[in-house]
Amino acid sequence: MSIETPAHPNAILLIEADPVTAFCLRQTFAGDPQVAFVLTVAERLDAGLAHLAQHPYDLVILALHLPDSQGLPAFTHLHCHFPHLPVVICADASDEPLAIAVVQAGAPD
């Protein structure tokens, strides 16, 4: 049995300042050779927005604690500029009220 990779990999932009989280997600997406992902990492929201303006992405994974944007404004700024782009929010259990606010602001649940 041969393993084929898709002709068009899924382009994912990870906007995350924590290098450990970025490393773990990179390893996760590299784990299945039958599913091709291209993961680009931006450590700041402004860098992520610049990537989005220059390249097409299928999905954004967004941390809510970034050096240049904290909490709900990080999502609303991204969503305002790219309203049709799916966004997955990275949040931990202590961020539950913030995660609820982000969903109320338009993030998919």
C-alpha positions in Angstrom: 0.0 0.0 0.0 1.4 3.4 -1.0 0.8 6.6 0.9 -0.2 9.5 -1.2 -0.3 13.1 -0.1 -3.0 15.4 -1.3 -2.2 17.6 -4.3 -3.3 20.7 -2.3 -2.3 20.7 1.3 -4.4 22.5 3.9 -2.9 25.9 4.6 -3.1 26.7 8.3 -1.9 29.9 10.0 -1.1 29.6 13.7 -1.0 32.9 15.5 0.6 31.9 18.8 3.5 33.5 20.8 4.3 30.5 22.9 7.0 28.4 21.2 6.1 25.2 23.1 2.4 25.4 21.9 3.6 26.1 18.4 6.0 23.1 18.5 3.3 20.8 19.8 0.8 21.9 17.1 3.4 21.5 14.4 4.1 18.0 15.6 0.4 17.2 15.7 -0.2 18.4 12.1 2.9 16.5 10.9 1.8 13.2 12.4 -0.4 11.8 9.6 1.3 11.4 6.2 -2.0 10.8 4.5 -3.2 14.3 5.3 -1.1 17.2 4.1 -0.9 20.4 6.2 1.3 23.4 5.7 1.5 25.2 9.0 2.8 28.7 9.2 3.4 30.3 12.6 3.1 34.0 13.4 4.0 35.1 16.9 2.1 38.4 16.8 -1.4 39.4 15.5 0.1 42.0 13.1 2.4 39.4 11.6 -0.6 37.0 11.2 -2.6 39.7 9.5 0.3 40.4 7.1 0.5 36.7 6.2 -3.3 36.6 5.6 -3.1 39.6 3.3 -0.4 37.9 1.2 -1.3 34.2 1.2 -4.5 32.2 1.1 -5.2 30.1 4.2 -7.9 27.5 4.9 -7.9 28.0 8.7 -6.5 30.2 11.4 -5.6 28.9 14.9 -5.6 32.0 17.1 -4.2 32.4 20.6 -5.9 35.1 22.7 -2.8 36.1 24.6 -0.4 37.7 22.1 2.3 40.4 22.6 0.4 42.9 20.5 -3.2 41.9 21.2 -5.0 40.4 24.3 -8.3 38.7 24.6 -11.4 39.5 22.6 -9.8 42.3 20.5 -7.4 39.8 19.0 -10.4 37.8 17.6 -12.5 40.8 16.6 -9.6 42.5 14.7 -8.9 39.3 12.8 -12.6 38.6 12.2 -13.2 42.2 11.0 -10.5 41.9 8.3 -11.2 38.2 7.3 -14.9 37.5 8.2 -15.2 34.3 6.1 -12.0 32.6 7.3 -12.6 29.8 9.8 -10.9 30.6 13.1 -10.1 28.1 15.9 -9.4 29.8 19.3 -6.6 28.4 21.5 -7.8 28.9 25.1 -7.3 27.0 28.4 -9.8 26.3 31.1 -9.1 29.6 32.9 -10.1 31.4 29.7 -13.7 30.1 29.7 -15.5 33.5 30.1 -13.3 34.9 27.4 -13.9 32.0 25.1 -17.7 32.5 25.6 -17.3 36.2 24.7 -15.4 35.3 21.5 -18.1 32.8 20.4 -20.7 35.6 21.1 -18.6 37.9 18.9 -18.8 35.5 15.9 -16.3 32.6 16.4 -17.8 29.2 15.6 -18.6 27.1 18.7 
